[in-house]
Amino acid sequence: MPRITYADRFEALLAKDYIRKRDRQFLESLYTYYKSNRVLTSGRRFHFIRLENQYRNPPAVTSEDKELLAELDTLISTLDIIDDERGQTILASFGEQLRSGRVLSPKQMAVVEEKRDVCSEKNIQQARQWKDTWNSEKAEKFNICAKYYDNAGYFGNIVVKVKVDPEYVPSFGEYKKLTENKYAKKILAGWYGTAKYELGDMVQGSANAPWTARDLTLGTIIKVNHIIPTSASRGNKKYLVMDLLTTRQFEMEERHLKQAKKPKKKK
């Protein structure tokens, strides 16, 4: 019978799918040390044997959790169609947790429920027909969000594709990531929402206006919605305002403006 080496024992232990992520990473570091030195120090050997004994037998997994594990595997496969790599990684970590005998928390189950919605038949169908349904409206929304995130500094891997190719058609997953998160929705609401002020309206800076525009006591709107919003806030529609006293121009958000007070008539 061939001699069983530490290498054999490492391989057998690491092949078990119910080892916790932190312990797996530690075992991998021990194995890397062993392969480099062909020996383990007494301290490393102690921890290896401890983990080998700890994971000798698989933990008890309830039938309910086994069903959930099977569903997670299905969801992970479906998320590949929808191009949600982050979702796949998260659900895979949940699977590791269940296999190690630990239940999912209410917050984690909320994420699973969210991914169930993401993997709806409607989304799957949209993903499969994505290229055929691409149109100018979607392109405009996508490019608005790409410009916002270019300034905000997020989703750089997607933004750079748009900068290289302004006609870039994103995947279904990329489009949803960029346009359907809570910040993007506020940017799009600001861009497409009805303007509170029109060209020629007389305005002044509100009490919450930036310090640079606090001295705007009487101005007029000279451009409306000429650039995309730069903050994901309510009242973020952009206006170009000219001070009627100094002709100085201010880039201002709707929330920082108010109607100018009409001068009082002299008695």
Secondary structure, 3 states (H helix, E strand, C coil): CCCCCHHHHHHHHHCCCCCCHHHHHHHHHHHHHHHHHCCCCHHHHHHHHHHHHHCCCCCCCCHHHHHHHHHHHHHHHHHHHHCCHHHHHHHHHHHHHHHCCCCCCHHHHHHHHHHHHHCCHHHHHHHHCHHHHCCHHHHHHHHHHHHHHHHHCCCHHHHHHHHHCCCCCCCHHHHHHHHCCHHHHHHHHHHHCCCCCCCCCEEEECCCCCHHHCCCCCEEEEEECCCCCCCCCCCCCEEEEEECCCCCEEEEEHHHEEECCCCCCCC
